[in-house]
Amino acid sequence: MVRRREVVIGPDRRLRVTLEVERGKLRSWAVQLEWWDTEEGRFVWVARYDTSGGGVHRDRNRIASHEPVDLPEDPGEAARVAERELSLKAEEYIEAYRAAKAQGREGW
């Protein structure tokens, strides 16, 4: 079963949390920071922690993919830490994204 929720953390930013639970155990997860890009007229993803590809990592749109991260081994705790990290450092991630976009770096 996949559980999804959206957490508004500011007037122009939100977190999307996806948890895949199988037989009562968290199997995979993703926590994604999104920001309303007025130039594009839509929310764009800025940074994400997830377990795709088998291991926990961070992706930053226009900057880096599959960056290794040091998170707790317990998947539930790791997802909670990722959510706190993206909430607390949202402005930093958004500014880095905006700078990369201004430099013409391609998004994905």
Steps between C-alpha positions, in 0.01 A plus 500: 500500500625846412428788735541856379467831679577861430636738765480873433807663656457850359294702255710384204642168618387156601622152576363190332546185705453153349524185709471151354389257768490123450369265768527774759864582418628812329669377180582821319443870543556843349484851644506776240523878538302692240498875438263718297708632211327816384687494168363154423163554666514168683659312785842355416687245703812644658648226719402149596614223729392153394581131485467442125778288363529309826675750724423825678628804313423864420427649158511874435333621182747671264786430744572135584346155498545207735707686758591268789349605833541394859155415633383251763475139381140467618292604194230673704751706695698576182184634332423717805855639506480572126171684551649714779813570293304618197268711716779669693725559200231572241622854432857379448388232254273741313772764467745239366238386248431859390873566457547184293200590285635855448827344381305304242556158656247250373234359726373146496 
